Amino acid sequence: MAESILDHKKLLIVDDEPDVLTVVEQEITQSCPDSKIDKASNYEDASQFLKSNNYDLVILDIMGVRGFDLLEIAVARKFKVAMLTAHALSPQALKKSHDLGAMAYLPKDKLGELVPLLEDIMRNDYKTEWGDLMAKLDNYFKEQFGNDWRKKEVIDW
């Protein structure tokens, strides 16, 4: 197996759904067995992890764990952050994620594509990553939000 850019990296996964935590951890460890992963299922634990540790990448759920509050903590510590959501899947949440400094906004129903997307986050800077992400998920977001959603949510891609 070729080494991944995620190997030997420290990651934090935060989600209030135990099955999602398990799936995300399995997706990452199957491709990147040398990753070091911390997990949290609530705001309090996640906040403590963010304040006490250094992370190469943080994956945050939005709903159920106060994901936007955690995003602000992580960005202040200069961690790369990917927002992961199902219930907050909306153009407004995508824009807020972007505006608060997340590197990506990933739908939970794309978990099978998670590792390549996370690897891209590690390789890219903020602006490049958002452009690449929008190119990869453009059709998905159009299906979810409508063809003209970008006109309604003005973001500098």
C-alpha distance (Angstrom), angle and dihedral (degrees) to the residues before:
residue distance angle dihedral
M1 . . .
A2 3.81 . .
E3 3.76 115.3 .
S4 3.79 115.6 -101.5
I5 3.78 125.6 -140.2
L6 3.82 84.0 -121.0
D7 3.81 92.9 62.2
H8 3.79 112.2 108.9
K9 3.82 90.1 12.0
K10 3.78 124.3 125.6
L11 3.79 114.8 -126.8
L12 3.77 135.4 -177.3
I13 3.81 119.6 -152.8
V14 3.81 117.9 -165.7
D15 3.81 123.6 -173.1
D16 3.79 133.6 135.3
E17 3.80 91.6 -139.5
P18 3.84 111.4 82.6
D19 3.81 92.4 -155.6
V20 3.81 91.2 55.8
L21 3.81 91.0 49.5
T22 3.80 88.8 51.8
V23 3.80 94.9 47.0
V24 3.80 93.9 47.2
E25 3.80 91.5 47.7
Q26 3.82 91.2 48.4
E27 3.81 92.7 47.9
I28 3.78 90.5 52.8
T29 3.82 98.9 41.2
Q30 3.81 93.2 47.3
S31 3.80 90.5 59.3
C32 3.79 98.9 26.2
P33 3.81 108.7 31.6
D34 3.79 93.4 169.5
S35 3.81 94.4 59.6
K36 3.78 116.6 115.7
I37 3.80 111.2 -136.3
D38 3.78 132.9 -166.7
K39 3.81 119.0 -172.7
A40 3.77 133.0 -159.4
S41 3.80 130.2 -178.4
N42 3.80 99.7 -167.6
Y43 3.79 142.0 39.2
E44 3.80 96.2 -107.2
D45 3.80 95.9 54.1
A46 3.80 92.8 40.9
S47 3.80 91.7 49.4
Q48 3.80 90.6 51.5
F49 3.82 91.4 49.1
L50 3.82 91.1 49.6
K51 3.78 93.0 49.2
S52 3.82 95.7 43.8
N53 3.81 104.5 40.0
N54 3.77 142.2 45.0
Y55 3.79 118.1 -122.0
D56 3.76 133.5 -169.0
L57 3.81 90.3 -156.4
V58 3.80 135.8 9.3
I59 3.81 123.7 -160.7
L60 3.79 113.0 -160.4
D61 3.77 132.8 -171.7
I62 3.80 111.8 -144.4
M63 3.79 104.0 -148.2
G64 3.80 124.3 54.9
V65 3.81 96.3 17.3
R66 3.81 102.3 54.1
G67 3.78 89.4 -107.6
F68 3.79 96.4 -178.5
D69 3.81 91.0 53.5
L70 3.80 89.5 49.9
L71 3.80 89.6 47.1
E72 3.80 90.1 58.1
I73 3.82 91.1 51.9
A74 3.81 92.6 47.3
V75 3.81 94.5 47.0
A76 3.81 90.9 48.2
R77 3.82 86.6 56.5
K78 3.83 88.9 48.6
F79 3.81 95.0 -116.6
K80 3.79 120.1 153.5
V81 3.80 107.7 -114.8
A82 3.79 134.7 -163.1
M83 3.79 117.8 -167.3
L84 3.81 113.3 -142.5
T85 3.77 119.2 -165.4
A86 3.76 149.2 159.4
H87 3.79 104.8 165.8
A88 3.81 96.1 40.8
L89 3.80 93.6 48.4
S90 3.79 101.0 140.2
P91 3.79 139.2 118.2
Q92 3.81 88.9 -111.6
A93 3.83 93.3 55.0
L94 3.80 90.3 45.5
K95 3.82 90.6 52.1
K96 3.80 92.4 45.8
S97 3.82 90.0 50.5
H98 3.79 89.6 51.4
D99 3.79 94.4 45.0
L100 3.83 93.2 49.1
G101 3.80 91.6 52.9
A102 3.80 106.9 -97.3
M103 3.79 114.3 153.6
A104 3.81 93.6 -142.0
Y105 3.78 146.1 3.0
L106 3.79 111.8 -142.3
P107 3.80 127.8 -173.4
K108 3.80 114.4 -132.2
D109 3.77 91.2 -130.1
K110 3.83 86.8 67.2
L111 3.83 93.6 61.6
G112 3.81 90.0 120.4
E113 3.82 87.7 64.8
L114 3.80 94.6 43.1
V115 3.80 102.0 108.1
P116 3.83 96.8 53.7
L117 3.80 89.5 47.1
L118 3.82 91.3 49.8
E119 3.80 90.8 47.3
D120 3.81 88.8 54.1
I121 3.80 90.2 52.0
M122 3.80 89.9 54.6
R123 3.82 91.7 50.0
N124 3.79 99.4 44.3
D125 3.75 139.6 64.4
Y126 3.80 121.5 -122.9
K127 3.81 99.6 -90.2
T128 3.80 95.7 40.0
E129 3.80 92.1 49.0
W130 3.81 94.1 52.6
G131 3.81 91.1 49.1
D132 3.80 91.9 49.0
L133 3.80 92.4 45.0
M134 3.79 92.6 51.1
A135 3.79 90.5 49.4
K136 3.81 91.5 51.4
L137 3.81 96.8 43.1
D138 3.81 100.1 31.0
N139 3.80 95.0 109.1
Y140 3.80 91.2 45.3
F141 3.80 92.7 51.5
K142 3.81 91.3 45.6
E143 3.80 89.4 54.1
Q144 3.80 91.1 48.6
F145 3.81 100.9 39.3
G146 3.83 105.3 21.2
N147 3.79 130.7 -99.2
D148 3.80 95.2 -79.6
W149 3.81 98.6 47.0
R150 3.82 93.5 114.2
K151 3.79 91.2 59.4
K152 3.79 90.1 55.9
E153 3.82 95.7 46.3
V154 3.78 106.4 46.6
I155 3.79 109.9 -153.8
D156 3.79 126.7 160.7
W157 3.80 99.7 -122.9
